[in-house]
Amino acid sequence: MTSGSPSATSAPGANVRVRFAPSPTGKLHVGSARTALFNFLFARHTKGTYILRIEDTDTKRSNPEFLKDIYASLDFLGIKADEGPIFQSERLPIYKEYAQKLLDAGKAVVEENGGIVFKVPFQKVTFDDMLHGPVTMDSTTFEDLALIKADGLPTYNFACVVDDALMNITHVIRGDDHIANTPKQVVLYEAFGFKPPVFCHIPLIVGADRSRLSKRHGATSVDEYRQVGYLPEAFFNYLALLGWAPGGNREHVPPQEIIELFELEKVRTTAAFFDQKKLDWLNGQYLKQLTVPVLADHIAKRLIEAGILEKQYHRRWFERFVALIHDRIRVLGDIEKEQLFFFQEPPVYDEEAVAKFLKQDGVSARLLLLKERLAPIDPFEATAIEEATRKLMAEQGWEPKQLIHPARVAVSGKSVSPPLFETMAVLGHDRTISRLEEGARRGVAVPS
Ligand code: GLU
């Protein structure tokens, strides 16, 4: 916690209770994740309670796969609920009971189709938004408010009010797109005689063209970013910056410090721009700071999941590999794209690289000569490999590019790889030797 004067909302005893209330009708969107994060940060900062509520009364659109995705994405970000998950679908009798109260009070009526509708009194509805200030709306714009639909299921606005009230939610933090719903909810609070919570509507997230972040802009779900290989703490840090700033122009602020610094009152009301470059930069900062063993854990988990690495893998070898590629990756997914040759036997040979560097006069002979010089090296270490290679080039009067480029293609299958001698050392003696042979074999142009 920062010392200094506590703000009104972080005063001890404020007993903050907030909720994140996703509907499992799609994968967890970046915007929803940011809503979850701001609720979580506010709760952690104020030592309050963060509740996860699943709004699954839309039985047609709700799907257990999406629910799994929501859990996995929140888990990835380290957003853990203090209470819940609470399922609205398990609370149907409660909504019926509360609808009955309004019927009994003559404030609601049963429609022909069996649905229950609240008769909204004509009035000006005002609520105070923590970020937007007072918002006033004329209730004539939403005269009849459905509470329970013909199928017996509650509407969003009704279930939301009943739950927020019964769960003693103190602050409703949600996306700007719900501002128009809030007056409808406020009239329901009044009808029940419930005290409304503090509302806090946070800004939309937009893409480069300033329209709401959607598929057109690229990845929109947390899971897609996880798959690309952003680190959880980098993504957490990045999401926190979407509408909030720690001050002092700081951007790289680790999760624990964000919790200490976060102030809901300081969230901006203007749309938050999803800046892919900033996310990439932040991820790079976090990657750089990881120790080899921690990075190795992250990478091993991915590669095992992808079936690229065996569950029982050689840890010491794997850490040497990770140390070699540590500063060559931007996101974890770069490994599967660029460094797969460490895990394939033989590697996949890139045709362009083969044509350019192997299908050249004399290449096969040069690679075989190199193979002979490297074969006796023991231990098979980068300095010894480099020394033998340079000696051979000097003896033969070869330019480095006449040997180094073909050798790189032979061992990696590609024209770009980590430094050659270290790559060979990590591949090890046997694989390097057999790949030089393979390169020599491919270097012989097939007679037409
Ligand atoms: N289920 C609603 C949504 O996902 C919740 C809105 C709210 O927080 O009240 O948009």
Boltz pocket constraint, residues with backbone or C-beta under 6 A from the ligand:
constraints:
  - pocket:
      binder: B
      contacts: [[A, 19], [A, 20], [A, 21], [A, 22], [A, 23], [A, 55], [A, 160], [A, 173], [A, 174], [A, 175], [A, 178]]
      max_distance: 6.0
